[in-house]
């Protein structure tokens, strides 16, 4: 389990910190891994790091703000180019946001 844990953590660090990738799959993967990591590993040294990486992903992907509020803010500005309509949050995005909130509140 230790070897696999180190491999997963190395992969997450490589994807997030070296390649600067941001995706919903990455958030969901961190949530699943931190759920298992919390119960099966004796040392919880990286648990907080993983949770804070997930929180930063939520912030970077702008999942924590309401899309309707953004459109109201744009409405008050002078718009030279027609902006795209904000799309509503998917259920996967809502679940990921809720999971990150739950894991960070422990």
Phi and psi restraints in degrees (range 20) as a CNS / XPLOR table:
assign (resid 1 and name C) (resid 2 and name N)
       (resid 2 and name CA) (resid 2 and name C) 1.0 -62.0 20.0 2
assign (resid 2 and name N) (resid 2 and name CA)
       (resid 2 and name C) (resid 3 and name N) 1.0 -43.5 20.0 2
assign (resid 2 and name C) (resid 3 and name N)
       (resid 3 and name CA) (resid 3 and name C) 1.0 -64.3 20.0 2
assign (resid 3 and name N) (resid 3 and name CA)
       (resid 3 and name C) (resid 4 and name N) 1.0 -42.6 20.0 2
assign (resid 3 and name C) (resid 4 and name N)
       (resid 4 and name CA) (resid 4 and name C) 1.0 -67.1 20.0 2
assign (resid 4 and name N) (resid 4 and name CA)
       (resid 4 and name C) (resid 5 and name N) 1.0 -38.0 20.0 2
assign (resid 4 and name C) (resid 5 and name N)
       (resid 5 and name CA) (resid 5 and name C) 1.0 -62.0 20.0 2
assign (resid 5 and name N) (resid 5 and name CA)
       (resid 5 and name C) (resid 6 and name N) 1.0 -45.1 20.0 2
assign (resid 5 and name C) (resid 6 and name N)
       (resid 6 and name CA) (resid 6 and name C) 1.0 -63.8 20.0 2
assign (resid 6 and name N) (resid 6 and name CA)
       (resid 6 and name C) (resid 7 and name N) 1.0 -37.3 20.0 2
assign (resid 6 and name C) (resid 7 and name N)
       (resid 7 and name CA) (resid 7 and name C) 1.0 -64.4 20.0 2
assign (resid 7 and name N) (resid 7 and name CA)
       (resid 7 and name C) (resid 8 and name N) 1.0 -41.9 20.0 2
assign (resid 7 and name C) (resid 8 and name N)
       (resid 8 and name CA) (resid 8 and name C) 1.0 -67.6 20.0 2
assign (resid 8 and name N) (resid 8 and name CA)
       (resid 8 and name C) (resid 9 and name N) 1.0 -44.2 20.0 2
assign (resid 8 and name C) (resid 9 and name N)
       (resid 9 and name CA) (resid 9 and name C) 1.0 -62.9 20.0 2
assign (resid 9 and name N) (resid 9 and name CA)
       (resid 9 and name C) (resid 10 and name N) 1.0 -40.6 20.0 2
assign (resid 9 and name C) (resid 10 and name N)
       (resid 10 and name CA) (resid 10 and name C) 1.0 -62.3 20.0 2
assign (resid 10 and name N) (resid 10 and name CA)
       (resid 10 and name C) (resid 11 and name N) 1.0 -41.3 20.0 2
assign (resid 10 and name C) (resid 11 and name N)
       (resid 11 and name CA) (resid 11 and name C) 1.0 -64.5 20.0 2
assign (resid 11 and name N) (resid 11 and name CA)
       (resid 11 and name C) (resid 12 and name N) 1.0 -44.7 20.0 2
assign (resid 11 and name C) (resid 12 and name N)
       (resid 12 and name CA) (resid 12 and name C) 1.0 -61.3 20.0 2
assign (resid 12 and name N) (resid 12 and name CA)
       (resid 12 and name C) (resid 13 and name N) 1.0 -44.2 20.0 2
assign (resid 12 and name C) (resid 13 and name N)
       (resid 13 and name CA) (resid 13 and name C) 1.0 -64.2 20.0 2
assign (resid 13 and name N) (resid 13 and name CA)
       (resid 13 and name C) (resid 14 and name N) 1.0 -40.9 20.0 2
assign (resid 13 and name C) (resid 14 and name N)
       (resid 14 and name CA) (resid 14 and name C) 1.0 -63.5 20.0 2
assign (resid 14 and name N) (resid 14 and name CA)
       (resid 14 and name C) (resid 15 and name N) 1.0 -44.9 20.0 2
assign (resid 14 and name C) (resid 15 and name N)
       (resid 15 and name CA) (resid 15 and name C) 1.0 -69.0 20.0 2
assign (resid 15 and name N) (resid 15 and name CA)
       (resid 15 and name C) (resid 16 and name N) 1.0 -45.4 20.0 2
assign (resid 15 and name C) (resid 16 and name N)
       (resid 16 and name CA) (resid 16 and name C) 1.0 -79.8 20.0 2
assign (resid 16 and name N) (resid 16 and name CA)
       (resid 16 and name C) (resid 17 and name N) 1.0 -48.2 20.0 2
assign (resid 16 and name C) (resid 17 and name N)
       (resid 17 and name CA) (resid 17 and name C) 1.0 -88.9 20.0 2
assign (resid 17 and name N) (resid 17 and name CA)
       (resid 17 and name C) (resid 18 and name N) 1.0 -33.9 20.0 2
assign (resid 17 and name C) (resid 18 and name N)
       (resid 18 and name CA) (resid 18 and name C) 1.0 -89.7 20.0 2
assign (resid 18 and name N) (resid 18 and name CA)
       (resid 18 and name C) (resid 19 and name N) 1.0 -48.3 20.0 2
assign (resid 18 and name C) (resid 19 and name N)
       (resid 19 and name CA) (resid 19 and name C) 1.0 -92.4 20.0 2
assign (resid 19 and name N) (resid 19 and name CA)
       (resid 19 and name C) (resid 20 and name N) 1.0 -9.5 20.0 2
assign (resid 19 and name C) (resid 20 and name N)
       (resid 20 and name CA) (resid 20 and name C) 1.0 54.7 20.0 2
assign (resid 20 and name N) (resid 20 and name CA)
       (resid 20 and name C) (resid 21 and name N) 1.0 42.2 20.0 2
assign (resid 20 and name C) (resid 21 and name N)
       (resid 21 and name CA) (resid 21 and name C) 1.0 -87.1 20.0 2
assign (resid 21 and name N) (resid 21 and name CA)
       (resid 21 and name C) (resid 22 and name N) 1.0 143.3 20.0 2
assign (resid 21 and name C) (resid 22 and name N)
       (resid 22 and name CA) (resid 22 and name C) 1.0 -130.6 20.0 2
assign (resid 22 and name N) (resid 22 and name CA)
       (resid 22 and name C) (resid 23 and name N) 1.0 123.0 20.0 2
assign (resid 22 and name C) (resid 23 and name N)
       (resid 23 and name CA) (resid 23 and name C) 1.0 -155.8 20.0 2
assign (resid 23 and name N) (resid 23 and name CA)
       (resid 23 and name C) (resid 24 and name N) 1.0 158.4 20.0 2
assign (resid 23 and name C) (resid 24 and name N)
       (resid 24 and name CA) (resid 24 and name C) 1.0 -67.5 20.0 2
assign (resid 24 and name N) (resid 24 and name CA)
       (resid 24 and name C) (resid 25 and name N) 1.0 -34.5 20.0 2
assign (resid 24 and name C) (resid 25 and name N)
       (resid 25 and name CA) (resid 25 and name C) 1.0 -61.2 20.0 2
assign (resid 25 and name N) (resid 25 and name CA)
       (resid 25 and name C) (resid 26 and name N) 1.0 -36.5 20.0 2
assign (resid 25 and name C) (resid 26 and name N)
       (resid 26 and name CA) (resid 26 and name C) 1.0 -67.4 20.0 2
assign (resid 26 and name N) (resid 26 and name CA)
       (resid 26 and name C) (resid 27 and name N) 1.0 -42.5 20.0 2
assign (resid 26 and name C) (resid 27 and name N)
       (resid 27 and name CA) (resid 27 and name C) 1.0 -61.3 20.0 2
assign (resid 27 and name N) (resid 27 and name CA)
       (resid 27 and name C) (resid 28 and name N) 1.0 -46.6 20.0 2
assign (resid 27 and name C) (resid 28 and name N)
       (resid 28 and name CA) (resid 28 and name C) 1.0 -63.9 20.0 2
assign (resid 28 and name N) (resid 28 and name CA)
       (resid 28 and name C) (resid 29 and name N) 1.0 -38.6 20.0 2
assign (resid 28 and name C) (resid 29 and name N)
       (resid 29 and name CA) (resid 29 and name C) 1.0 -63.7 20.0 2
assign (resid 29 and name N) (resid 29 and name CA)
       (resid 29 and name C) (resid 30 and name N) 1.0 -41.9 20.0 2
assign (resid 29 and name C) (resid 30 and name N)
       (resid 30 and name CA) (resid 30 and name C) 1.0 -63.9 20.0 2
assign (resid 30 and name N) (resid 30 and name CA)
       (resid 30 and name C) (resid 31 and name N) 1.0 -40.0 20.0 2
assign (resid 30 and name C) (resid 31 and name N)
       (resid 31 and name CA) (resid 31 and name C) 1.0 -63.7 20.0 2
assign (resid 31 and name N) (resid 31 and name CA)
       (resid 31 and name C) (resid 32 and name N) 1.0 -45.0 20.0 2
assign (resid 31 and name C) (resid 32 and name N)
       (resid 32 and name CA) (resid 32 and name C) 1.0 -64.4 20.0 2
assign (resid 32 and name N) (resid 32 and name CA)
       (resid 32 and name C) (resid 33 and name N) 1.0 -45.9 20.0 2
assign (resid 32 and name C) (resid 33 and name N)
       (resid 33 and name CA) (resid 33 and name C) 1.0 -65.8 20.0 2
assign (resid 33 and name N) (resid 33 and name CA)
       (resid 33 and name C) (resid 34 and name N) 1.0 -41.4 20.0 2
assign (resid 33 and name C) (resid 34 and name N)
       (resid 34 and name CA) (resid 34 and name C) 1.0 -68.2 20.0 2
assign (resid 34 and name N) (resid 34 and name CA)
       (resid 34 and name C) (resid 35 and name N) 1.0 -28.7 20.0 2
assign (resid 34 and name C) (resid 35 and name N)
       (resid 35 and name CA) (resid 35 and name C) 1.0 -65.1 20.0 2
assign (resid 35 and name N) (resid 35 and name CA)
       (resid 35 and name C) (resid 36 and name N) 1.0 -43.8 20.0 2
assign (resid 35 and name C) (resid 36 and name N)
       (resid 36 and name CA) (resid 36 and name C) 1.0 -72.8 20.0 2
assign (resid 36 and name N) (resid 36 and name CA)
       (resid 36 and name C) (resid 37 and name N) 1.0 -38.8 20.0 2
assign (resid 36 and name C) (resid 37 and name N)
       (resid 37 and name CA) (resid 37 and name C) 1.0 -61.4 20.0 2
assign (resid 37 and name N) (resid 37 and name CA)
       (resid 37 and name C) (resid 38 and name N) 1.0 -37.9 20.0 2
assign (resid 37 and name C) (resid 38 and name N)
       (resid 38 and name CA) (resid 38 and name C) 1.0 -63.6 20.0 2
assign (resid 38 and name N) (resid 38 and name CA)
       (resid 38 and name C) (resid 39 and name N) 1.0 -36.5 20.0 2
assign (resid 38 and name C) (resid 39 and name N)
       (resid 39 and name CA) (resid 39 and name C) 1.0 -94.9 20.0 2
assign (resid 39 and name N) (resid 39 and name CA)
       (resid 39 and name C) (resid 40 and name N) 1.0 -29.5 20.0 2
assign (resid 39 and name C) (resid 40 and name N)
       (resid 40 and name CA) (resid 40 and name C) 1.0 -106.7 20.0 2
assign (resid 40 and name N) (resid 40 and name CA)
       (resid 40 and name C) (resid 41 and name N) 1.0 -12.0 20.0 2
assign (resid 40 and name C) (resid 41 and name N)
       (resid 41 and name CA) (resid 41 and name C) 1.0 -102.8 20.0 2
assign (resid 41 and name N) (resid 41 and name CA)
       (resid 41 and name C) (resid 42 and name N) 1.0 141.6 20.0 2
assign (resid 41 and name C) (resid 42 and name N)
       (resid 42 and name CA) (resid 42 and name C) 1.0 -76.4 20.0 2
assign (resid 42 and name N) (resid 42 and name CA)
       (resid 42 and name C) (resid 43 and name N) 1.0 -32.9 20.0 2
assign (resid 42 and name C) (resid 43 and name N)
       (resid 43 and name CA) (resid 43 and name C) 1.0 -102.6 20.0 2
assign (resid 43 and name N) (resid 43 and name CA)
       (resid 43 and name C) (resid 44 and name N) 1.0 128.6 20.0 2
assign (resid 43 and name C) (resid 44 and name N)
       (resid 44 and name CA) (resid 44 and name C) 1.0 -105.2 20.0 2
assign (resid 44 and name N) (resid 44 and name CA)
       (resid 44 and name C) (resid 45 and name N) 1.0 33.1 20.0 2
assign (resid 44 and name C) (resid 45 and name N)
       (resid 45 and name CA) (resid 45 and name C) 1.0 -64.6 20.0 2
assign (resid 45 and name N) (resid 45 and name CA)
       (resid 45 and name C) (resid 46 and name N) 1.0 -35.5 20.0 2
assign (resid 45 and name C) (resid 46 and name N)
       (resid 46 and name CA) (resid 46 and name C) 1.0 -96.9 20.0 2
assign (resid 46 and name N) (resid 46 and name CA)
       (resid 46 and name C) (resid 47 and name N) 1.0 -3.6 20.0 2
assign (resid 46 and name C) (resid 47 and name N)
       (resid 47 and name CA) (resid 47 and name C) 1.0 -59.7 20.0 2
assign (resid 47 and name N) (resid 47 and name CA)
       (resid 47 and name C) (resid 48 and name N) 1.0 -49.4 20.0 2
assign (resid 47 and name C) (resid 48 and name N)
       (resid 48 and name CA) (resid 48 and name C) 1.0 -64.1 20.0 2
assign (resid 48 and name N) (resid 48 and name CA)
       (resid 48 and name C) (resid 49 and name N) 1.0 -37.9 20.0 2
assign (resid 48 and name C) (resid 49 and name N)
       (resid 49 and name CA) (resid 49 and name C) 1.0 -61.1 20.0 2
assign (resid 49 and name N) (resid 49 and name CA)
       (resid 49 and name C) (resid 50 and name N) 1.0 -44.8 20.0 2
assign (resid 49 and name C) (resid 50 and name N)
       (resid 50 and name CA) (resid 50 and name C) 1.0 -64.5 20.0 2
assign (resid 50 and name N) (resid 50 and name CA)
       (resid 50 and name C) (resid 51 and name N) 1.0 -42.7 20.0 2
assign (resid 50 and name C) (resid 51 and name N)
       (resid 51 and name CA) (resid 51 and name C) 1.0 -64.2 20.0 2
assign (resid 51 and name N) (resid 51 and name CA)
       (resid 51 and name C) (resid 52 and name N) 1.0 -41.1 20.0 2
assign (resid 51 and name C) (resid 52 and name N)
       (resid 52 and name CA) (resid 52 and name C) 1.0 -70.8 20.0 2
assign (resid 52 and name N) (resid 52 and name CA)
       (resid 52 and name C) (resid 53 and name N) 1.0 -30.0 20.0 2
assign (resid 52 and name C) (resid 53 and name N)
       (resid 53 and name CA) (resid 53 and name C) 1.0 -64.8 20.0 2
assign (resid 53 and name N) (resid 53 and name CA)
       (resid 53 and name C) (resid 54 and name N) 1.0 -40.2 20.0 2
assign (resid 53 and name C) (resid 54 and name N)
       (resid 54 and name CA) (resid 54 and name C) 1.0 -65.7 20.0 2
assign (resid 54 and name N) (resid 54 and name CA)
       (resid 54 and name C) (resid 55 and name N) 1.0 -39.8 20.0 2
assign (resid 54 and name C) (resid 55 and name N)
       (resid 55 and name CA) (resid 55 and name C) 1.0 -63.2 20.0 2
assign (resid 55 and name N) (resid 55 and name CA)
       (resid 55 and name C) (resid 56 and name N) 1.0 -41.0 20.0 2
assign (resid 55 and name C) (resid 56 and name N)
       (resid 56 and name CA) (resid 56 and name C) 1.0 -67.9 20.0 2
assign (resid 56 and name N) (resid 56 and name CA)
       (resid 56 and name C) (resid 57 and name N) 1.0 -34.0 20.0 2
assign (resid 56 and name C) (resid 57 and name N)
       (resid 57 and name CA) (resid 57 and name C) 1.0 -64.3 20.0 2
assign (resid 57 and name N) (resid 57 and name CA)
       (resid 57 and name C) (resid 58 and name N) 1.0 -41.6 20.0 2
assign (resid 57 and name C) (resid 58 and name N)
       (resid 58 and name CA) (resid 58 and name C) 1.0 -60.4 20.0 2
assign (resid 58 and name N) (resid 58 and name CA)
       (resid 58 and name C) (resid 59 and name N) 1.0 -42.4 20.0 2
assign (resid 58 and name C) (resid 59 and name N)
       (resid 59 and name CA) (resid 59 and name C) 1.0 -67.0 20.0 2
assign (resid 59 and name N) (resid 59 and name CA)
       (resid 59 and name C) (resid 60 and name N) 1.0 -43.0 20.0 2
assign (resid 59 and name C) (resid 60 and name N)
       (resid 60 and name CA) (resid 60 and name C) 1.0 -65.1 20.0 2
assign (resid 60 and name N) (resid 60 and name CA)
       (resid 60 and name C) (resid 61 and name N) 1.0 -36.1 20.0 2
assign (resid 60 and name C) (resid 61 and name N)
       (resid 61 and name CA) (resid 61 and name C) 1.0 -86.9 20.0 2
assign (resid 61 and name N) (resid 61 and name CA)
       (resid 61 and name C) (resid 62 and name N) 1.0 -0.6 20.0 2
assign (resid 61 and name C) (resid 62 and name N)
       (resid 62 and name CA) (resid 62 and name C) 1.0 59.5 20.0 2
assign (resid 62 and name N) (resid 62 and name CA)
       (resid 62 and name C) (resid 63 and name N) 1.0 40.8 20.0 2
assign (resid 62 and name C) (resid 63 and name N)
       (resid 63 and name CA) (resid 63 and name C) 1.0 -85.6 20.0 2
assign (resid 63 and name N) (resid 63 and name CA)
       (resid 63 and name C) (resid 64 and name N) 1.0 -13.9 20.0 2
assign (resid 63 and name C) (resid 64 and name N)
       (resid 64 and name CA) (resid 64 and name C) 1.0 -91.1 20.0 2
assign (resid 64 and name N) (resid 64 and name CA)
       (resid 64 and name C) (resid 65 and name N) 1.0 -0.3 20.0 2
assign (resid 64 and name C) (resid 65 and name N)
       (resid 65 and name CA) (resid 65 and name C) 1.0 -110.9 20.0 2
assign (resid 65 and name N) (resid 65 and name CA)
       (resid 65 and name C) (resid 66 and name N) 1.0 153.5 20.0 2
assign (resid 65 and name C) (resid 66 and name N)
       (resid 66 and name CA) (resid 66 and name C) 1.0 -78.3 20.0 2
assign (resid 66 and name N) (resid 66 and name CA)
       (resid 66 and name C) (resid 67 and name N) 1.0 128.1 20.0 2
assign (resid 66 and name C) (resid 67 and name N)
       (resid 67 and name CA) (resid 67 and name C) 1.0 -65.8 20.0 2
assign (resid 67 and name N) (resid 67 and name CA)
       (resid 67 and name C) (resid 68 and name N) 1.0 -27.7 20.0 2
assign (resid 67 and name C) (resid 68 and name N)
       (resid 68 and name CA) (resid 68 and name C) 1.0 -68.9 20.0 2
assign (resid 68 and name N) (resid 68 and name CA)
       (resid 68 and name C) (resid 69 and name N) 1.0 -33.1 20.0 2
assign (resid 68 and name C) (resid 69 and name N)
       (resid 69 and name CA) (resid 69 and name C) 1.0 -68.1 20.0 2
assign (resid 69 and name N) (resid 69 and name CA)
       (resid 69 and name C) (resid 70 and name N) 1.0 -35.3 20.0 2
assign (resid 69 and name C) (resid 70 and name N)
       (resid 70 and name CA) (resid 70 and name C) 1.0 -63.6 20.0 2
assign (resid 70 and name N) (resid 70 and name CA)
       (resid 70 and name C) (resid 71 and name N) 1.0 -40.1 20.0 2
assign (resid 70 and name C) (resid 71 and name N)
       (resid 71 and name CA) (resid 71 and name C) 1.0 -67.9 20.0 2
assign (resid 71 and name N) (resid 71 and name CA)
       (resid 71 and name C) (resid 72 and name N) 1.0 -33.8 20.0 2
assign (resid 71 and name C) (resid 72 and name N)
       (resid 72 and name CA) (resid 72 and name C) 1.0 -66.4 20.0 2
assign (resid 72 and name N) (resid 72 and name CA)
       (resid 72 and name C) (resid 73 and name N) 1.0 -39.2 20.0 2
assign (resid 72 and name C) (resid 73 and name N)
       (resid 73 and name CA) (resid 73 and name C) 1.0 -64.5 20.0 2
assign (resid 73 and name N) (resid 73 and name CA)
       (resid 73 and name C) (resid 74 and name N) 1.0 -40.5 20.0 2
assign (resid 73 and name C) (resid 74 and name N)
       (resid 74 and name CA) (resid 74 and name C) 1.0 -67.3 20.0 2
assign (resid 74 and name N) (resid 74 and name CA)
       (resid 74 and name C) (resid 75 and name N) 1.0 -29.8 20.0 2
assign (resid 74 and name C) (resid 75 and name N)
       (resid 75 and name CA) (resid 75 and name C) 1.0 -64.4 20.0 2
assign (resid 75 and name N) (resid 75 and name CA)
       (resid 75 and name C) (resid 76 and name N) 1.0 -31.3 20.0 2
assign (resid 75 and name C) (resid 76 and name N)
       (resid 76 and name CA) (resid 76 and name C) 1.0 -82.9 20.0 2
assign (resid 76 and name N) (resid 76 and name CA)
       (resid 76 and name C) (resid 77 and name N) 1.0 -13.9 20.0 2
assign (resid 76 and name C) (resid 77 and name N)
       (resid 77 and name CA) (resid 77 and name C) 1.0 -90.3 20.0 2
assign (resid 77 and name N) (resid 77 and name CA)
       (resid 77 and name C) (resid 78 and name N) 1.0 159.1 20.0 2
assign (resid 77 and name C) (resid 78 and name N)
       (resid 78 and name CA) (resid 78 and name C) 1.0 -75.7 20.0 2
assign (resid 78 and name N) (resid 78 and name CA)
       (resid 78 and name C) (resid 79 and name N) 1.0 118.8 20.0 2
assign (resid 78 and name C) (resid 79 and name N)
       (resid 79 and name CA) (resid 79 and name C) 1.0 -108.6 20.0 2
assign (resid 79 and name N) (resid 79 and name CA)
       (resid 79 and name C) (resid 80 and name N) 1.0 120.0 20.0 2
assign (resid 79 and name C) (resid 80 and name N)
       (resid 80 and name CA) (resid 80 and name C) 1.0 -89.3 20.0 2
assign (resid 80 and name N) (resid 80 and name CA)
       (resid 80 and name C) (resid 81 and name N) 1.0 -31.1 20.0 2
assign (resid 80 and name C) (resid 81 and name N)
       (resid 81 and name CA) (resid 81 and name C) 1.0 -116.5 20.0 2
assign (resid 81 and name N) (resid 81 and name CA)
       (resid 81 and name C) (resid 82 and name N) 1.0 139.7 20.0 2
assign (resid 81 and name C) (resid 82 and name N)
       (resid 82 and name CA) (resid 82 and name C) 1.0 -65.3 20.0 2
assign (resid 82 and name N) (resid 82 and name CA)
       (resid 82 and name C) (resid 83 and name N) 1.0 117.0 20.0 2
assign (resid 82 and name C) (resid 83 and name N)
       (resid 83 and name CA) (resid 83 and name C) 1.0 -80.5 20.0 2
assign (resid 83 and name N) (resid 83 and name CA)
       (resid 83 and name C) (resid 84 and name N) 1.0 151.6 20.0 2
assign (resid 83 and name C) (resid 84 and name N)
       (resid 84 and name CA) (resid 84 and name C) 1.0 -74.1 20.0 2
assign (resid 84 and name N) (resid 84 and name CA)
       (resid 84 and name C) (resid 85 and name N) 1.0 150.9 20.0 2
assign (resid 84 and name C) (resid 85 and name N)
       (resid 85 and name CA) (resid 85 and name C) 1.0 -70.5 20.0 2
assign (resid 85 and name N) (resid 85 and name CA)
       (resid 85 and name C) (resid 86 and name N) 1.0 141.0 20.0 2
assign (resid 85 and name C) (resid 86 and name N)
       (resid 86 and name CA) (resid 86 and name C) 1.0 -68.9 20.0 2
assign (resid 86 and name N) (resid 86 and name CA)
       (resid 86 and name C) (resid 87 and name N) 1.0 137.4 20.0 2
assign (resid 86 and name C) (resid 87 and name N)
       (resid 87 and name CA) (resid 87 and name C) 1.0 -92.3 20.0 2
assign (resid 87 and name N) (resid 87 and name CA)
       (resid 87 and name C) (resid 88 and name N) 1.0 143.9 20.0 2
assign (resid 87 and name C) (resid 88 and name N)
       (resid 88 and name CA) (resid 88 and name C) 1.0 -69.0 20.0 2
assign (resid 88 and name N) (resid 88 and name CA)
       (resid 88 and name C) (resid 89 and name N) 1.0 156.8 20.0 2
assign (resid 88 and name C) (resid 89 and name N)
       (resid 89 and name CA) (resid 89 and name C) 1.0 -67.9 20.0 2
assign (resid 89 and name N) (resid 89 and name CA)
       (resid 89 and name C) (resid 90 and name N) 1.0 139.7 20.0 2
assign (resid 89 and name C) (resid 90 and name N)
       (resid 90 and name CA) (resid 90 and name C) 1.0 -80.8 20.0 2
assign (resid 90 and name N) (resid 90 and name CA)
       (resid 90 and name C) (resid 91 and name N) 1.0 164.3 20.0 2
assign (resid 90 and name C) (resid 91 and name N)
       (resid 91 and name CA) (resid 91 and name C) 1.0 -64.0 20.0 2
assign (resid 91 and name N) (resid 91 and name CA)
       (resid 91 and name C) (resid 92 and name N) 1.0 -33.6 20.0 2
assign (resid 91 and name C) (resid 92 and name N)
       (resid 92 and name CA) (resid 92 and name C) 1.0 -63.7 20.0 2
assign (resid 92 and name N) (resid 92 and name CA)
       (resid 92 and name C) (resid 93 and name N) 1.0 -42.1 20.0 2
assign (resid 92 and name C) (resid 93 and name N)
       (resid 93 and name CA) (resid 93 and name C) 1.0 -65.5 20.0 2
assign (resid 93 and name N) (resid 93 and name CA)
       (resid 93 and name C) (resid 94 and name N) 1.0 -40.3 20.0 2
assign (resid 93 and name C) (resid 94 and name N)
       (resid 94 and name CA) (resid 94 and name C) 1.0 -64.2 20.0 2
assign (resid 94 and name N) (resid 94 and name CA)
       (resid 94 and name C) (resid 95 and name N) 1.0 -42.8 20.0 2
assign (resid 94 and name C) (resid 95 and name N)
       (resid 95 and name CA) (resid 95 and name C) 1.0 -65.1 20.0 2
assign (resid 95 and name N) (resid 95 and name CA)
       (resid 95 and name C) (resid 96 and name N) 1.0 -40.1 20.0 2
assign (resid 95 and name C) (resid 96 and name N)
       (resid 96 and name CA) (resid 96 and name C) 1.0 -64.8 20.0 2
assign (resid 96 and name N) (resid 96 and name CA)
       (resid 96 and name C) (resid 97 and name N) 1.0 -42.1 20.0 2
assign (resid 96 and name C) (resid 97 and name N)
       (resid 97 and name CA) (resid 97 and name C) 1.0 -62.2 20.0 2
assign (resid 97 and name N) (resid 97 and name CA)
       (resid 97 and name C) (resid 98 and name N) 1.0 -43.7 20.0 2
assign (resid 97 and name C) (resid 98 and name N)
       (resid 98 and name CA) (resid 98 and name C) 1.0 -64.4 20.0 2
assign (resid 98 and name N) (resid 98 and name CA)
       (resid 98 and name C) (resid 99 and name N) 1.0 -40.9 20.0 2
assign (resid 98 and name C) (resid 99 and name N)
       (resid 99 and name CA) (resid 99 and name C) 1.0 -63.9 20.0 2
assign (resid 99 and name N) (resid 99 and name CA)
       (resid 99 and name C) (resid 100 and name N) 1.0 -41.7 20.0 2
assign (resid 99 and name C) (resid 100 and name N)
       (resid 100 and name CA) (resid 100 and name C) 1.0 -65.9 20.0 2
assign (resid 100 and name N) (resid 100 and name CA)
       (resid 100 and name C) (resid 101 and name N) 1.0 -41.1 20.0 2
assign (resid 100 and name C) (resid 101 and name N)
       (resid 101 and name CA) (resid 101 and name C) 1.0 -61.6 20.0 2
assign (resid 101 and name N) (resid 101 and name CA)
       (resid 101 and name C) (resid 102 and name N) 1.0 -43.3 20.0 2
assign (resid 101 and name C) (resid 102 and name N)
       (resid 102 and name CA) (resid 102 and name C) 1.0 -63.4 20.0 2
assign (resid 102 and name N) (resid 102 and name CA)
       (resid 102 and name C) (resid 103 and name N) 1.0 -47.2 20.0 2
assign (resid 102 and name C) (resid 103 and name N)
       (resid 103 and name CA) (resid 103 and name C) 1.0 -67.3 20.0 2
assign (resid 103 and name N) (resid 103 and name CA)
       (resid 103 and name C) (resid 104 and name N) 1.0 -33.1 20.0 2
assign (resid 103 and name C) (resid 104 and name N)
       (resid 104 and name CA) (resid 104 and name C) 1.0 -80.3 20.0 2
assign (resid 104 and name N) (resid 104 and name CA)
       (resid 104 and name C) (resid 105 and name N) 1.0 -14.5 20.0 2
assign (resid 104 and name C) (resid 105 and name N)
       (resid 105 and name CA) (resid 105 and name C) 1.0 -89.9 20.0 2
assign (resid 105 and name N) (resid 105 and name CA)
       (resid 105 and name C) (resid 106 and name N) 1.0 -3.3 20.0 2
